[in-house]
Amino acid sequence: MSTAFESAIAAFDPALPLAVGFSGGADSTALLVACAGRWPGQVRAAHVHHGLQAAADAFEQHCRALCERLGVPLEVLRVDARHAPGDSPEDAARRARYEAFSALAQAGRAEGAIKSVALGHHADDQAETLLLALSRGAGLPGLSAMPRQTERGGVTLHRPLLAVPGADIRAWLVARGLPWIDDPTNADTRFTRNRIRADVLPALERAFPQFRTTFARSAAHAAQAQALLAEVAAQDLAAVGEPPRIAALQTLSRARQANVLRHWLVREQGAAPSAAQLGALLDQLAACTTRGHDIHVKAGQGAVRREGDVLRCYNCPPSPKAKR
């Protein structure tokens, strides 16, 4: 009988050649070994060297040794993952990884260039992501957790193991005598995600053994709802214009105003406003009943101001997704 891990690999159908994000941990090790076995000569490992801890060089050496044993080419991607003041270290490292994967795919457009990147996130990671979003009061984008497949920076990212518990992955490795490394920062309970992993998931396991499946289902429902809201926002933005016309916005309900303004700001600057910022903008929009009424609200990484009969985003760094 095949394991959940083996079933997930059998169902995985990426465009080749494929890169596997390889940290040396259990999940990425199992994913690399399985993919290399299924598509010989079509898989390479991509190890992101963050340089954030003393063990980083040892992680790289472990990955080199295992790739030599497997006969899999290894690409080491060195990044600057230092975070800015007020930024999350986890978020900064994650952005650096995704940028490195995009750069790997864009390095060559000729035949044989990488078309897909597989990541080893599993069911426990998905549950942690959902709980982390709940702890931060996230909206539907956060509650959607991690998608199974997404396009980012010109490369297709795949997460084929989202339905596989982490324990099943480690059992698969142990049965084959394959080594992996444990990142010591995963035990650092200063990070909320690590506290969720150490304290909350074991409690959920005892109380609701099927929580991984039900959490994944809830995340999928949230993702579907978010996709619908994005469609409505795109239609409303086409109707109110870019930049949005104030009079046209005021014909919409407050909920649809919030939806379309959030969508517009993400397009403009690549970041959504906070709930407080969006609420302040909606309040000013509602109060805007005279020609001389001013609107000026901080939003995301910039500010929204009234300019004549429209709203404009000022001091906003351009989003890579923005249509220019």
N, C-alpha and C positions, 0 to 999 in steps of 0.2 A: 504494500500500500504506500502511495506517495505521501510525503509530508505536505503541510500547508506551504512550506517554503518551496518545495519542488513543484507543486501545482502552480504557484505564482510565477516561477521561472518559465514553466511550460507555456503559460498564457502570455508571457511578455513577447512583444513583437515590434521591436524598435527598428528604425532605419539604420542601416549599417554603412560605414564603420561606427562603432560605439565606443565611447569613453565611459569608464566607471569612476565616479568620485571615490577615491580610495584613501581613507584616513589611517587604515591599519586596525581599526576597531572591528568588532565581531560582525556587525551588519554589512559593512562595506567589503570585508574580507569574503564573507559567504557570497555576496553578490558578484564580486569579481571572479571568484573561482568558478561559480556556476555559469556565468556568462562566457568566460573564456573556454570552458568545456563545451558549451553549446555552439559557439561560433568561433572555432579556432582561426587565428590569424586576422580576425575582424575586430578584436577588442584590445584596447590599451587602458592602462590605469592612469588616472590624473590625481596626483597627490598635491594638495594645497598646503604649502609651508607658511603658516601664519607668523612664525617668529615671535610668538607672544609668551612662550614659556621655555625654560631651560631644556625641557625634554623634546623640543621640536626637532632637533637634529637626530635624536635617537629614533623618533617616529619615522623620519625619512629613511634612516638606515634599515629599520625593520621592513618598511615597504619595499625598498630596493631588494633586500634579500628574498622576500617572498615572491616578488615579480620575477626574479632570476630563476627561482625554483619552478615557477609556473611557465616560464618562457613567454611572459607577457611584457610588452614594452611599457616603460614607465615615464611619464612626463611629470616633472616637479614644477609646480607653479608657485613662485614666491610672491607674496603679496604684503602690502602694508595694511594691517588690520587694526591699527591703533584707532581708538574711538575719540571723538571730539568731546569736550566738556558737555555734560548733560545727555550724551548719547549712550545707548545701551551697548556694552562690549559685545554681547551676543549678536545684536543687530549689525554692528560694524563688521564683525567677522563673517557673518552670513553674506552681507553685501559684497565683501571682498571675494568670497568664494565664487559667488555667481558671476561677478565681473571676470574672474579668472577663467571660468568655464566658457564664458562668451568669447573671451580673447582666444582661447584654444580653438574654438570652432571657426573664428574669423581669421585665424592665422593663415589658412590656405583655403581657397575656393576651388582648387583643382580637384580632379578625380582622386578619391581616397581621403578627402578631408572629412573630419569628424562631423557627423550629422546629428548625433544624439548623445546625451549624457544621462547615465543612470545613477540615481542616488539611493542610498540604502535605508532611508527612513522607513520605519515599520509601524505596526499598530500601536505600540506603546508610545512612540514619538508622536503619533497623531493624537492620541488621548492627552498627552502632555500639552500639545499645542492648543487643543481645545480648552483645557482647564486654564492654561496661561491666559488665553483670550478672555475667558470668563472672569478671571481674577482682575483683569484690567478694565472690565466694563466695555469690552469691544462690541462693535456692531457686526452686521452680517459678514463683511469681508474677513474679520478676524475669526468669527465662529465657523466660517467655511474651512478653517484649518488649512492643511496642505493638499493641493490638487494632485491627482494621479499623474497628470500630464499638463505641461504648460510651455508656452513659448517665451523665451526671455533672452534678449540681446542676440537674436539671430540663431539660437540653438534650442532644440527641443529637450526639455528636462523631463525625465521619467522617474516615477517612484513606484516600482512594481511590487514592493513589499508592504504596502500600507495595510493590508489585511492580515499580515503574518505577525504573531506575537514575538517579541524579542527572545523569549525563552526557547522558542522553536528554532530560531536561527542559531543560537548558541549550541543547542543540542545537535544540530546538523553538523556544525563544525567539529564538536567533540567526537562524534561518531567517525569522523574522517581524520582525526589527529591533526587538525589544522590549527596553527597558532594565531592569536590576535593580541592586541594591546589594549589596555584600558587607560583612557585619558584621566589623569588624576584630578583634573578640574571638574570632572563629572560628579565628584563627591563633595565639591565645595558648596555648602548649603547657603552661602551668601547669595547665590543665584536662585531665583524663584523656581525656575524649571527643575533644578536639582532637588529642591525641597519637595516639589510635587512628585518627583520620581522616587524619592526615599520614603516619604511619609504618606502621601495621598494614594498613589497607585496600589500599594499593598493593602490599604484599608478598603479600597474599592474592590480589589480582588476577593477579599473575604466577604464583603457585603453583596456585591453584584458581579459574580464570576464572568458574566457575558458583557461587561461594560465596554470592552474594546469594540465589539461589534455594534452595540447600540450607540456608542459615541460616534463611530464612523458614519452610521446612518444619519444621526443628527447633523453632522458636519456636511454630509451630502445634501440634506434638505436645505441647510443654510446656503450652500453654494448655488443650488437651483434658484432659491429666492433672490439671491444677489444677482444672478444672471438676468432674472426678469426685471429687477430694479434698474440694472444697467441699460437694458433695452428701452425702458420707459424714459430714463434720463437722456439717452441719446435722441429719442424722438422729441422730448421737451426742449432740449438744447437747440435742435434744428428749428424749432418753432420760435423760441425767444431770441435766438441769434447768438453769435460770438463776435464781440462781447455781448453779454445778455442785456436786453432792453428792460429797464425797470418796469415800465407799464405792462409789458408782456408777462414778466415774472409775477406781478401782482394779481394776474388773473388765475394763477394756480393756487391750489391749497398749500398750506404751510408745509405739509409733508412732501409735496411734490417740489416746492421751492427748495427745501433742504436737499432733496435727492438730486435735482439738476445742478444746484450750486456746488455740491460736493463733487459731482462728476466733472463739472467745468474746471474746478480748482485742481483736481488731480490731473486733468489734461494739461493745464497751464504750468503746473509746478512739480508734478510727480508726487505730491503729498496731499493728504486730506486735512481739512481743518479739524481742530478739536471740537468736541460737542459744545463747549462753552463759546468758542469763537463762532461756530455756525449759528448758535442760538442768538448771539449778539447781532450777527449780520441779519438774521431774519427779523429781529425786533426793529432794527433800523430801517429795513426794507418796508415793514408794515407802517412805520411812522413817516415814511417819505411821501407826503401828500402835497407838498408845495415845490415850486420850481427851485427855490433857494435852499431846500433841505440838503444838508451835507451827509454823506455816508463815508465813514472811514473806520475800518475794522481790521485788526490783525487777523490773518488767516493763514494757517500752515506756515510756510517759509517766507511769506510776504505779507501784503496787505491788500484789501479790497477797498476801492474808493469810487465814489460817484464821479462821472465825467459826462456832463450833459444829461442825456437820457439813458445812459448805459452804465454798467459796472465794469471796472477794469482792475486787473491784478497788477500791482506794483511791486518792484523789488523781488520778483519771483524768479528763481532759477528755472530756466526752461526745462520742461519734462522731456525725456527721450521719446515719450509716447505722443507728445503734442503734435498736432498737425500744423505745419507752418506753410 
